[in-house]
């Protein structure tokens, strides 16, 4: 019998969630001096969720990137999969699960998101995003969850380093032989790794053991999947010290390619074509357009611009058109705020994820 509740949940999950954050000076009471300020309003920051279903029955995989905002290899690798077609199985993708941190290029703008899956306060700005990921895992019951990261160093050279390895919480957990799966993936990827110091080992944190050195992992996504949802989960790590974004995405895609094979998900085009397309796209300068409404008048901005605005005005950013990571960041303002008032000159950086493209300067008069 078809699970109606699951079907409806998936439909709602496919709509990218956009969560209102703190709104300073909100409410109907006119704040003192507000007429001498400019009201800035930004769109809600989205967390896009992609669902792709093949015509042929196969496995169900959930791939999550961007939990840490300063790990572009991870979320870019998930992002390039958002355009693929699934021929066999079912695929769920969450490329930018922590968009605020990505824009700030920080591990965790509101603290480490990967330490919030055991408990998170409803008042935490990350709460809606963490909660949505937990709901996804519970409701879709994937065959495997893959959490992508860029870690420091090379684990093969330094056992305290987290980069360039597959991290598992236990070698065997209940009926899941996590080590066997991870070893098959690393063995495949290592065929394409020419440098010995870049090889991928399997790193077990032994999270469930009393004498584990990594008790902090009990608050992570992979531990949550295993302990709360009985779903196998793996942490895929490439090294932050790889020469460029190209190598990081390459190794992430190689790991994903083998995981997809092992869990019976087939996509088109091939991973090689996907990576070749990425190499071409990453060299291009994105074509960006920012639509701004100032007191009911629309302005389209596509490069650096200075705009004079009368105090008491409302400046509303309607849309940011470019790549999926295109958004505006107000300099010196809490990134969790969607709406705020400012009396001083303000600069808004237009970003493609963590990279600044150009700025818009607002001068109150």
Secondary structure as UniProt FT lines:
FT   HELIX           4..14
FT   STRAND          17..19
FT   TURN            24..25
FT   TURN            32..33
FT   HELIX           34..36
FT   STRAND          38..41
FT   STRAND          45..47
FT   STRAND          50..53
FT   STRAND          56..64
FT   TURN            69..70
FT   HELIX           72..80
FT   HELIX           81..83
FT   STRAND          85..94
FT   TURN            97..98
FT   HELIX           99..104
FT   TURN            109..110
FT   HELIX           113..115
FT   TURN            122..123
FT   TURN            125..126
FT   HELIX           127..140
FT   STRAND          144..151
FT   TURN            155..157
FT   TURN            159..160
FT   STRAND          165..168
FT   TURN            174..175
FT   HELIX           178..190
FT   TURN            191..192
FT   HELIX           196..198
FT   STRAND          201..204
FT   TURN            207..208
FT   TURN            210..211
FT   HELIX           215..219
FT   HELIX           221..229
FT   STRAND          233..239
FT   TURN            240..241
FT   HELIX           245..262
FT   TURN            263..264
FT   STRAND          266..268
FT   HELIX           271..282
FT   STRAND          289..294
FT   TURN            295..296
FT   STRAND          297..301
FT   STRAND          305..309
FT   TURN            311..312
FT   STRAND          314..321
FT   TURN            324..325
FT   STRAND          326..330
FT   TURN            331..332
FT   TURN            335..336
FT   STRAND          339..342
FT   STRAND          346..352
FT   TURN            353..354
FT   STRAND          355..364
//
